[in-house]
Amino acid sequence: MNIRTLEKLDFKNIIDLHKQYINTIYGRERLSNIEFFKDKKQLEEELFLVDEILAFIISGKKLDIYGFPDIRNSIGLLKGGFTLEVPDAFDFFNFLCSADRLIKNINRIDTPIFSSRFRTNFTFTTLVSEVEKIFTSDGQISDKASARLEKTRKEIKNLTLSFDSILNSSVNKYKDSLVSDNYIIKDNRYLLPVKTNRIKSVNGIIAGYSDSGHTIFIEPIEIVEYNNKFYELKAEEEEEISRILFVICEKYRASLENINWFIEKLGYLDFSYGKALCAFDKKFSRIEISDEKNFRLIQFYHPSLLNPVKNNLEFGGDKNFVIITGPNTGGKSVLLKAVGIIQLLFQAGFFTPTSIGSSLPIMDDILVDIGDLQSIEESLSTFSSHILTINEILSKANNKTLVLIDELGTATSPLEGEALAISILQHLIQKKAYGIITSHFDNLKVFAMQNENTLIGSMGFDEKQLVPRYILMMNIPGSSYAFDIAKKLGLPDDIISNAKNLVSFNKESDTVIKKLSQLYLELKEKMEIIENKEYELSKRESEIKILKEKYDKTERTIRKEFEQEFQEKFKQFRKEIEQEIASLKKEGYQKDSSKNIASMMDKYKESLEGNAGTFDNSGYNRDVENMEKKNYIDSSRINSSINMQSSLKIGDRVDVKLFGKKGVITEIGDKKAKVKIDNFIFEIPIFDLIKIREKEESKSQKADNSYVPAKNIPMTLDIRGKSVAEAEEILNEYFNQLALTNHKKVYIIHGKGLGILSEFVHDYLKNIKIVDSFSFAKPEEGGTGCTIVILKN
């Protein structure tokens, strides 16, 4: 992209917005040297890379890209065979620590493009572990760096301790001759600061003078020997440190190839990660690549605006240009720049201030004429500068360029400028370029409406408040509102009135344009209200569906838990019965034996009834209340429903809308009722219940039922091994089918066991209307393990 375009679109300021998301100097340098992609595959991969990182961020994970000092100067020294100083060697070590940590994080991410760009087959773990013992946390060489260094420093410490008494003695001895009561260390030697006029009073070696010349630094004769030893030990320490640094630098040198590779990737990773962080923070979207030269921008805006008005724009194909009209300060220039900036960001692999569904083609260049290019140095007027820029645009324009021109044909005679504007536009259309042009010229508006290669649009304006709306209205030409704005800004009425009389264009057409613009804005506002309501409705339907699925699942879970608990209680009951029977066999029949067994049976029944009690659906009630608060359930509808269903009473069969099942009311209150559904009792709001009328139910049954030939329904039903709940479900289905046959007698095989299942079957048969009588079978037919059922005619 040409430099003028980047300058005119203030692209540097846009890039500066991304700096806060980039942590390293390597990433910031990459940001300052952006590459614009013209190859579809490269751009696609760049955009998908940001997409992969964004998904990683959305999942709550992050890459720790920090702790990376600039070590490139140190790399140059190492390549030249030099040994680094302690601070540089420590910075290098810190870089390697951060690099090793980041590489391990990178290698855990398994996405196609990210992995191919950043995964490595090496780490710096070994090198870090070899070097980390060398340094202290504040960047000094540690005593533990080598045995020799540790020994030397220990000797220095001991010597210093013994030195203290001698030094203090010297200070006291010569205190009248000293500038201060403290000694100094210079060039690894302990010295006393002596006044120049007292030099003869101190016996020792002169080591130097202060800058002012008023102080002489003297090494007292009594500490010369100690100083010599101290100097010697310090020299040994420095020599050992130099040796240690040389060894470290040799290790660094051996890894330079990997380090250089990592630095290159680090800049690219930090840059790409910054793109994703910015997209996440600002809610930017990925633009799709259009192969058909279609420009489709949905809910786009200029990224520098704090409270932007979002617009939609679509052109391309055979509609090469959009002419945008409207008042000054109405947002035309900002919209023009926004389109150019989004095209640049898109081709640089950034996400953009647009919504999902936006698409752009890849362009070779963006040619712009925006702003005043007047040049005093070159003696160029504003018009001359514009024409020179337009001439350059015309020479470069083709079907792979995007042209953006603000106020085409201005800064000269309106009549001639208008003619030039139309002619320039015609030439650009002939060259099959694409673009957007802003203008106030009426004849250019007419041309745009009549030409098959152009679209017309305008920026909205509030006539009542006389303020711009910044809304782009497509297919509606706009008025400049010059008289209205002039009046608001205080221009005298008589001047404005006279100006209106002098205008030669059709006043009626301008009035129509204004009315159309106002109608468009009103329609747009209503459409936004409808869209918001549709969104809320969709959201409510979705949440109600989730709520229903949640309680369908809860019901299944309770059934399962009930059956498990039933089995456990049955096992316990069986165990107790067997123990009682064993006791009978052993001790013989006792007077209270029957009572004990009967008591155990009653206890077992009570426990079962407890299990089939009221389901605690407080969570359901809570969700319904929340829905009421959110207006997901209309209170007026609820009240209406309650009034309609005020006739509900205990024993009524009802449809439970939330569960999609039928049930029977067992208790009823003002707002809620307890409903038995499949042996479970739920507390449900009355508005969620619909009474089933007997006629409707009988009609439904008649419609659903049809005669079933007797030969299709077996006369024998085997329910051995089934739980009571399973047996009840099987019997319900079986007797519903029997009602439609002409069978006279059927056999139910339930087995003997402890008699629990047979007792249940007999209790069940007592309540079946089509059953005339029942009894255990004869011994040869199965005895107490089988029940014979005689059916009514």
Sequence and secondary structure as in RCSB ss.txt:
>XXXX:A:sequence
MNIRTLEKLDFKNIIDLHKQYINTIYGRERLSNIEFFKDKKQLEEELFLVDEILAFIISGKKLDIYGFPDIRNSI
GLLKGGFTLEVPDAFDFFNFLCSADRLIKNINRIDTPIFSSRFRTNFTFTTLVSEVEKIFTSDGQISDKASARLE
KTRKEIKNLTLSFDSILNSSVNKYKDSLVSDNYIIKDNRYLLPVKTNRIKSVNGIIAGYSDSGHTIFIEPIEIVE
YNNKFYELKAEEEEEISRILFVICEKYRASLENINWFIEKLGYLDFSYGKALCAFDKKFSRIEISDEKNFRLIQF
YHPSLLNPVKNNLEFGGDKNFVIITGPNTGGKSVLLKAVGIIQLLFQAGFFTPTSIGSSLPIMDDILVDIGDLQS
IEESLSTFSSHILTINEILSKANNKTLVLIDELGTATSPLEGEALAISILQHLIQKKAYGIITSHFDNLKVFAMQ
NENTLIGSMGFDEKQLVPRYILMMNIPGSSYAFDIAKKLGLPDDIISNAKNLVSFNKESDTVIKKLSQLYLELKE
KMEIIENKEYELSKRESEIKILKEKYDKTERTIRKEFEQEFQEKFKQFRKEIEQEIASLKKEGYQKDSSKNIASM
MDKYKESLEGNAGTFDNSGYNRDVENMEKKNYIDSSRINSSINMQSSLKIGDRVDVKLFGKKGVITEIGDKKAKV
KIDNFIFEIPIFDLIKIREKEESKSQKADNSYVPAKNIPMTLDIRGKSVAEAEEILNEYFNQLALTNHKKVYIIH
GKGLGILSEFVHDYLKNIKIVDSFSFAKPEEGGTGCTIVILKN
>XXXX:A:secstr
  HHHHHHTTHHHHHHTTGGG  SHHHHHHHHT     SHHHHHHHHHHHHHHHHHHHTT           HHHH
HHHHTT    HHHHHHHHHHHHHHHHHHHHHTT   HHHHHHH  S  SHHHHHHHGGGB TTS B GGG HHHH
HHHHHHHHHHHHHHHHHHHHHHHTGGGBSSS  EEETTEEEEEEEGGGGGGS EEEEEE TTSSEEEEEEGGGHH
HHHHHHHHHHHHHHHHHHHHHHHHHHHHHTHHHHHHHHHHHHHHHHHHHHHHHHHHHT B  EE SS EEEEEEE
  TT SS   EEEEEETTB EEEEE  TTSSHHHHHHHHHHHHHHHHTT  BSS TT EE   SEEEEE S   B
TTTTB HHHHHHHHHHHHHHH  TTEEEEESSTT SS HHHHHHHHHHHHHHHHHTT EEEEE   HHHHHHHHH
 TTEEEEEEEEETTTTEEEEEEEET      HHHHHHHTT  HHHHHHHHHH  S HHHHHHHHHHHHHHHHHHH
HHHHHHHHHHHHHHHHHHHHHHHHHHHHHHHHHHHHHHHHHHHHHHHHHHHHHHHHHHHHHH   TTHHHHHHHH
HHHHHHHHHHHTSB   HHHHHHHHHHHHTTSS HHHHHHHHHHTTT  TT EEEETTTTEEEEEEEE SSEEEE
EETTEEEEEEGGGEEE  HHHHHHHHHHH     GGGS SEEE TT  HHHHHHHHHHHHHHHTTS  SEEEEE 
  TTSHHHHHHHHHHTT TTEEEEEE  GGGTGGGEEEEEE  
